Amino acid sequence: MTLTQLYSDTRRNVSLQLTSTDFSDAEILVALNKWYRLVTGWAINASGIWEYSGEISKTDLVQNQSEYPFASTVVAINRVAIKYPNSTNYVYAERIDDLETKDAFENGSISRGSEAAPVFREFGNSIFIYPKPSANVTSGLSIETIEDITELTSGSDVPNLNPLVHQILSIGAACDYCDSEEMYSKGTRLERRIFGRPGGDGRDGLRYLVEELAANRDRTTRSRFIPRRTSFR
């Protein structure tokens, strides 16, 4: 669904008599983008081996520099690879936690990592790589990330979600309108379409469908049986 279609669907979910005077495009847009971020979070969390909105960014290594900031649009880091001086290939870097850097982190070096098996630490909006490069390397640092969404703005924009669940955005925006107008009965019915019946397992709601579609988007892996131990004592 395009943004223009989402505008119409939002009003239709509230009432067939609702007009743009009652609920303007500008007001709907704010609600749609709020729900777009929320639903995208559900999809990312459930995505499994499929990566949502993945990007690969490369930057130059700087001699004796450990810290490399990443863009504010980065939602999550998937993997880091480093090509050190005098190397022709990138080497996968493993993530280490804070406890593994406490020996000499403040001095800019730690006892972990080598050029053949580098490590990195994520801190704030930067990553710190170890060991430091001994010389500059063009495009020596490669980071695979999940990027933030691009908000809907123009009428032809389409959400980066499975087309089967675009309607969840307009239902969510309609739900917000009902809440602001104290149309609680209508709002409750719309909420059930998103989250399922109260007290249920959520399988009859659109959120469940969003997460299932994200989790099973990549069907190239082989199915397998996972044994479970059961005791009858």
C-alpha positions in Angstrom: 0.0 0.0 0.0 1.2 3.5 -0.8 1.1 6.3 1.7 -1.9 7.8 -0.2 -3.7 4.4 0.2 -2.8 4.3 3.8 -4.4 7.7 4.4 -7.7 6.5 3.0 -7.5 3.1 4.8 -6.9 4.9 8.1 -10.0 7.0 7.8 -12.0 4.0 6.5 -11.0 2.0 9.6 -12.5 4.6 11.8 -15.7 5.4 9.8 -16.8 5.6 6.2 -18.0 9.1 7.0 -14.6 10.4 8.3 -13.1 13.1 6.1 -9.7 14.8 5.8 -11.2 17.7 7.8 -11.8 15.4 10.7 -8.4 13.6 10.4 -6.0 15.4 8.1 -3.2 13.7 6.1 -0.6 15.5 8.2 -2.1 14.1 11.4 -2.3 10.6 9.9 1.3 10.8 8.7 2.6 11.3 12.3 0.6 8.3 13.5 1.6 6.1 10.5 5.3 6.8 11.0 5.0 6.1 14.7 3.4 2.7 14.0 5.9 2.1 11.2 8.8 2.3 13.7 7.0 0.1 16.2 6.1 -2.6 13.7 9.6 -2.5 12.1 11.0 -3.2 15.6 8.7 -6.3 15.8 9.9 -7.5 12.4 13.6 -7.0 13.2 13.2 -8.8 16.6 11.6 -11.8 14.9 13.6 -11.8 11.7 15.8 -14.8 12.4 18.4 -15.4 9.7 16.9 -12.9 7.4 18.3 -9.4 8.1 16.0 -6.4 7.9 17.3 -3.4 5.8 20.9 -4.5 5.9 23.8 -2.3 4.7 27.5 -2.8 4.4 29.6 0.3 5.1 33.4 0.6 4.7 35.7 3.2 6.2 39.5 3.8 6.2 41.7 2.4 8.9 43.8 5.1 10.5 47.3 4.2 11.9 47.2 3.6 15.7 43.4 4.5 15.9 41.1 2.1 17.8 37.8 4.0 17.8 35.6 4.3 14.7 32.2 6.0 15.0 29.2 4.7 13.0 26.3 6.6 11.6 23.4 7.6 13.9 21.0 5.7 11.5 22.5 2.3 12.6 20.0 0.3 14.6 22.2 -2.8 15.2 25.6 -4.2 14.1 25.6 -7.7 12.5 29.3 -8.3 11.8 32.6 -6.5 11.6 35.5 -7.4 9.3 39.0 -5.8 9.2 41.7 -5.7 6.5 45.0 -4.9 8.2 48.1 -3.4 6.5 49.9 -5.8 4.1 46.7 -8.1 4.0 44.7 -8.7 0.9 41.6 -10.2 2.6 39.2 -9.1 5.3 39.2 -11.0 8.6 36.1 -11.5 10.7 36.3 -9.8 14.1 34.7 -11.2 17.2 32.9 -9.1 19.7 34.2 -8.9 23.2 32.3 -7.6 26.3 33.3 -5.0 28.9 34.9 -7.5 31.3 37.3 -8.7 28.6 38.6 -5.1 28.2 39.2 -4.1 31.8 42.9 -5.0 31.9 44.2 -2.0 30.0 41.3 -0.5 28.1 42.0 3.0 29.3 45.5 2.8 27.8 44.0 2.1 24.4 45.1 -1.5 24.2 44.0 -4.9 25.6 45.6 -8.3 25.8 43.0 -9.8 23.4 43.1 -9.8 19.6 45.6 -10.2 16.8 45.7 -9.3 13.1 44.8 -12.8 12.3 41.9 -12.9 14.8 40.9 -9.3 15.7 38.3 -8.3 18.2 36.0 -5.3 18.7 34.0 -3.7 21.4 30.9 -1.6 20.8 30.6 1.5 23.0 28.0 4.3 22.4 28.0 5.1 18.7 31.5 3.7 18.1 33.3 0.5 17.8 36.9 0.0 19.2 39.0 -2.5 17.3 42.0 -4.5 18.6 44.8 -4.6 17.7 45.1 -1.0 16.4 46.2 -0.8 12.7 49.9 -0.2 12.3 49.3 1.9 9.1 46.5 3.5 7.2 44.4 1.2 5.1 41.8 2.4 2.5 38.4 0.8 3.2 40.0 -1.4 5.8 37.0 -1.6 8.1 33.8 -3.2 6.9 30.7 -3.1 9.1 27.4 -4.9 8.2 24.5 -3.1 9.9 20.8 -2.9 10.2 19.7 0.6 9.3 16.9 2.8 10.6 13.8 3.2 8.5 13.2 6.0 6.1 10.0 7.6 7.2 7.0 7.9 4.8 6.7 11.4 3.4 5.3 11.4 -0.2 2.1 9.8 -1.5 3.9 7.2 -3.5 6.0 6.0 -0.6 5.6 2.3 0.4 6.5 0.9 3.8 9.5 -1.5 3.9 7.4 -4.2 5.3 5.8 -7.4 3.9 2.9 -6.2 1.7 0.6 -8.6 3.4 0.7 -6.6 6.6 0.8 -3.0 5.5 -2.7 -2.6 6.8 -1.4 -2.8 10.4 -0.1 0.7 10.0 -3.5 2.2 9.1 -5.2 0.2 11.8 -2.8 1.5 14.3 -3.2 5.1 13.2 -7.0 4.7 13.3 -6.6 3.3 16.8 -4.7 6.4 17.9 -7.5 8.6 16.5 -10.2 6.7 18.3 -8.2 7.0 21.5 -7.8 10.8 21.1 -11.5 11.2 20.4 -12.5 8.9 23.3 -14.1 6.4 20.9 -13.0 3.6 23.2 -15.3 0.9 21.9 -14.1 1.3 18.3 -10.6 1.6 19.5 -10.8 -1.6 21.4 -12.0 -3.5 18.3 -9.1 -2.1 16.3 -6.6 -3.1 19.0 -7.9 -6.6 18.8 -7.1 -6.7 15.1 -3.5 -5.9 15.9 -2.9 -7.8 19.1 -5.6 -10.5 19.1 -8.2 -11.2 21.7 -7.4 -10.3 25.3 -6.2 -13.4 27.2 -5.4 -15.2 24.0 -2.1 -16.2 22.5 -2.2 -13.4 19.9 -2.3 -15.7 16.9 -5.5 -14.0 15.7 -3.8 -10.6 15.6 -1.8 -8.9 12.9 1.3 -8.5 15.2 1.6 -12.3 15.2 1.5 -12.4 11.4 4.1 -9.6 11.1 6.5 -11.6 13.3 5.8 -15.0 11.6 6.4 -13.5 8.1 9.6 -11.9 9.3 10.8 -15.1 11.0 10.1 -17.3 8.0 11.0 -14.9 5.1 14.1 -16.9 4.3 13.0 -20.5 3.5 16.3 -21.6 2.0 17.5 -23.4 5.1 16.6 -27.0 5.7 14.0 -27.9 8.2 15.2 -30.1 11.0 13.9 -32.1 14.0 15.1 -30.9 17.4 14.7 -33.7 20.0 13.3 -32.8 23.4 13.9 -34.8 26.5 10.8 -35.8 28.4 10.6 -37.5 31.7 7.6 -39.7 32.6 8.6 -40.3 36.2 
